[in-house]
Amino acid sequence: MADPAGGVLVLDREATRAAAPPEAVLEAVRTALIAVAAGEVSAPPRVAARSEHGLLGAMPGYVPRLGLSAKLVSVFPPAAAGGHGSHRGIVAHFDAETGRPLAVMDAEAITAVRTAAAATVAMRALARPATSRIAVIGTGVQARAQIALIAPMDGVDLVVGARDPGKAERLAADLPGASAAEIEAAIRSADVVFCCTSSREPVLRRSWLREGAHLSSVGGSDGPEFGAGTLEDASLFVEWPGAVTEPPPAGAWELQGTDPARARLIGDVLAGRRPGRRSAAELTLFKSTGHAALDVAAASVVYRAARERGLGIAVDL
C-alpha cells in the first residue's frame, strides 16, 4: 500500500470487512451510543432522494473521540443489486481537525457491521443473564453480520429462521452447532430474537415471544418488522429520539405515532443514567433505525486497522 499521508485511502468491500475487528467495533459503537444519548453528537436526520426503484440516503456525522464521516447509501431491492445486499454505497472518513478526507470505504460492509454491533451491545445490556438460545431471523447480509458477532459467544445455542427453510438450512450448515427452523418455531424457542429482514410487514406475532425475551429489530427499511401488539407489551429502547419522532426513512415505521416518552435511549442505559431491564419477565425491545454516529464509529475503527495492517490503496483526491 502506498503511504496515504498525502492521499485518500480506498478500501474495497473485502478490505473494509477485514479491517473491522469485532471487539473494536463493538467498543466504538458503545462509545457512539453513549455520546448520542449525552447530546455530544452532531448528526442531522437521514435524508433521501427517491427514484422509482429505490432511494439514495445521506448520513453525515461527528462523534467526539471517534471522528467525522459521511455515508452515501442506496437502498434498492436485492434483486436489482447484482447479487449484493440491498444497501450499497460509500463511507468517507475525514480528519476531524483539518477536514482532510482520509479514506473511502464500502458502505455495505460498514452498515452491516455497525448495525450488528449496535444490536449486540443492546442485547448485552438488556437480555436476561441466563440467555442461552438466540434466534436470528433472516438470511441476508445483515443476518450474516449479526451471526458473525454472536456465533463465537460461549454457551449460545443459535437457530436461524427464515421464510425459505432451504436458505436457513444452508446458512446454519456453515455454523457449528447451529440449527434451522421456520420463523415461528425459531422465535418460540429463543430467549433473544434478532430480526434482520427486508420485510414490509410484521414477521412475528407477540404470542410467539417467550416471557422475558429480548427482541432486536434492525430491518424494516420499507415497512414494519413487528406489530402493534409487540410494541404495546414491550419496554422500548432506541438509538436516538428521532427513531420515534422522525418519519421514515430516518425514523422507524413501527414507532410512528408512539409517545416519545415511552422510548429510552440505549446510550443512557449503557452509561448507567437510566435503567434497562427491570424484571426477568419483562419483554425488552430494541428498535434500530441506524444512525450516522454508528457509521462514524465503524469507519474510525476500519481506518485505523487498515493503516496498521497496510490494507487498501492511496489515491490523490
MOFENLIN-V327204 format. One record per residue. N is the residue number from 0. RES is the residue in three letters. PHI is phi in whole degrees, 0 to 359 (999 if undefined). Layout:
n = [N/N]
res = [RES/RES]
phi = [PHI/PHI]
This chain:
n = [0/1/2/3/4/5/6/7/8/9/10/11/12/13/14/15/16/17/18/19/20/21/22/23/24/25/26/27/28/29/30/31/32/33/34/35/36/37/38/39/40/41/42/43/44/45/46/47/48/49/50/51/52/53/54/55/56/57/58/59/60/61/62/63/64/65/66/67/68/69/70/71/72/73/74/75/76/77/78/79/80/81/82/83/84/85/86/87/88/89/90/91/92/93/94/95/96/97/98/99/100/101/102/103/104/105/106/107/108/109/110/111/112/113/114/115/116/117/118/119/120/121/122/123/124/125/126/127/128/129/130/131/132/133/134/135/136/137/138/139/140/141/142/143/144/145/146/147/148/149/150/151/152/153/154/155/156/157/158/159/160/161/162/163/164/165/166/167/168/169/170/171/172/173/174/175/176/177/178/179/180/181/182/183/184/185/186/187/188/189/190/191/192/193/194/195/196/197/198/199/200/201/202/203/204/205/206/207/208/209/210/211/212/213/214/215/216/217/218/219/220/221/222/223/224/225/226/227/228/229/230/231/232/233/234/235/236/237/238/239/240/241/242/243/244/245/246/247/248/249/250/251/252/253/254/255/256/257/258/259/260/261/262/263/264/265/266/267/268/269/270/271/272/273/274/275/276/277/278/279/280/281/282/283/284/285/286/287/288/289/290/291/292/293/294/295/296/297/298/299/300/301/302/303/304/305/306/307/308/309/310/311/312/313/314/315/316]
res = [MET/ALA/ASP/PRO/ALA/GLY/GLY/VAL/LEU/VAL/LEU/ASP/ARG/GLU/ALA/THR/ARG/ALA/ALA/ALA/PRO/PRO/GLU/ALA/VAL/LEU/GLU/ALA/VAL/ARG/THR/ALA/LEU/ILE/ALA/VAL/ALA/ALA/GLY/GLU/VAL/SER/ALA/PRO/PRO/ARG/VAL/ALA/ALA/ARG/SER/GLU/HIS/GLY/LEU/LEU/GLY/ALA/MET/PRO/GLY/TYR/VAL/PRO/ARG/LEU/GLY/LEU/SER/ALA/LYS/LEU/VAL/SER/VAL/PHE/PRO/PRO/ALA/ALA/ALA/GLY/GLY/HIS/GLY/SER/HIS/ARG/GLY/ILE/VAL/ALA/HIS/PHE/ASP/ALA/GLU/THR/GLY/ARG/PRO/LEU/ALA/VAL/MET/ASP/ALA/GLU/ALA/ILE/THR/ALA/VAL/ARG/THR/ALA/ALA/ALA/ALA/THR/VAL/ALA/MET/ARG/ALA/LEU/ALA/ARG/PRO/ALA/THR/SER/ARG/ILE/ALA/VAL/ILE/GLY/THR/GLY/VAL/GLN/ALA/ARG/ALA/GLN/ILE/ALA/LEU/ILE/ALA/PRO/MET/ASP/GLY/VAL/ASP/LEU/VAL/VAL/GLY/ALA/ARG/ASP/PRO/GLY/LYS/ALA/GLU/ARG/LEU/ALA/ALA/ASP/LEU/PRO/GLY/ALA/SER/ALA/ALA/GLU/ILE/GLU/ALA/ALA/ILE/ARG/SER/ALA/ASP/VAL/VAL/PHE/CYS/CYS/THR/SER/SER/ARG/GLU/PRO/VAL/LEU/ARG/ARG/SER/TRP/LEU/ARG/GLU/GLY/ALA/HIS/LEU/SER/SER/VAL/GLY/GLY/SER/ASP/GLY/PRO/GLU/PHE/GLY/ALA/GLY/THR/LEU/GLU/ASP/ALA/SER/LEU/PHE/VAL/GLU/TRP/PRO/GLY/ALA/VAL/THR/GLU/PRO/PRO/PRO/ALA/GLY/ALA/TRP/GLU/LEU/GLN/GLY/THR/ASP/PRO/ALA/ARG/ALA/ARG/LEU/ILE/GLY/ASP/VAL/LEU/ALA/GLY/ARG/ARG/PRO/GLY/ARG/ARG/SER/ALA/ALA/GLU/LEU/THR/LEU/PHE/LYS/SER/THR/GLY/HIS/ALA/ALA/LEU/ASP/VAL/ALA/ALA/ALA/SER/VAL/VAL/TYR/ARG/ALA/ALA/ARG/GLU/ARG/GLY/LEU/GLY/ILE/ALA/VAL/ASP/LEU]
phi = [999/290/294/277/303/255/223/249/282/248/240/282/301/293/293/297/297/293/262/237/300/306/294/292/294/302/293/294/295/300/300/294/296/295/294/300/295/277/76/267/264/254/199/290/303/304/243/211/255/250/252/289/247/178/223/241/257/235/219/273/197/232/231/306/76/244/136/229/216/216/245/247/224/264/240/232/304/305/297/270/255/64/94/271/288/275/248/228/161/225/242/256/248/239/287/289/266/251/81/289/294/255/202/235/222/286/287/298/293/296/300/296/285/287/292/297/294/298/295/290/299/296/299/299/275/245/287/295/301/276/304/227/243/239/252/248/259/128/225/272/302/290/298/293/294/294/299/299/275/263/300/285/293/291/72/260/258/258/233/257/243/201/295/262/303/297/295/296/294/294/292/294/297/273/242/305/82/275/227/235/203/294/303/299/297/297/290/297/269/254/277/229/235/253/266/230/238/253/296/257/214/306/258/217/247/305/293/280/277/294/299/78/287/244/246/242/241/244/263/79/296/244/171/282/270/221/261/296/297/295/298/299/271/258/275/261/229/222/282/207/300/297/302/261/271/263/285/301/271/284/270/268/303/291/255/298/86/285/296/304/293/287/269/259/282/296/296/292/293/297/275/81/275/222/285/260/295/246/203/293/271/291/269/254/228/251/254/260/252/83/206/302/300/288/296/300/300/293/297/295/293/298/298/297/293/295/297/294/261/72/267/87/232/259/232/265/236]
